[in-house]
Amino acid sequence: MGNAPCISQQLKDVPFQRMNIGTGNSAIYNTVAKMSQIVSESSKNPYIRKWAEHIVRSVIPGNKLHEANAIYLFVRDKTRYLNDPDGMEYLQTPLYVLQQLEKSIMPSLDCDDSTMLSLSLLKSIGFPVAIRIISTNASNAYSHVYGLFSVNNVWYPIDCIKRDKSFLWQASSVTRKETFKVN
């Protein structure tokens, strides 16, 4: 196979847990609850905190929007967007994603993975964060998730999968949305 990586070796230490998250809106809410739990727990991990400190090291201390932008650029530029398999929901923890980056492996994330990573990094350095689910279709079915962070009680979006959009971009044709603060 030439220089192809040994995939089984890369995945030998990957924790795997299969869960039944339900169907329809209950599956969405169960996924958001699990995401919120992962962000809350990850943000307390010293390894996550060290990554966040490293990412914002060149930002003038106290410039919160520039710190958030540094994390946005890091997640956007160091990961690649890839859908989960049809009918499946994979949640990759921020710890796992950052360990892949440390091994020089570019992780493939979907919108929930990207949201958990960016919010965990932000929360680890003191930002209040939330998860937003939205619909942009006529059926009002939820179709996307992204993060929010607060600076001086103003909430800003952070959506790291839209490579062709700028920092603080958010969809304008939203037909339905819900926001869940992460404790």
ABEGO torsion letter per residue (X at the ends): XEABBBAAAAAAABBBBBBBAEBEAAAAAAAAAAAAAAAAAAAABAAAAAAAAAAAAABBBGBAAAAAAAAAAAAAAABBBBBBBBGBBBBBBAAAAAAAAAAGBBBBBBAAAAAAAAAAAAAAAGBBBBBBBBBABAAGBBABBBBBBBBGGBBBBBBAABAABBBGBBBAABABBBBBBBX
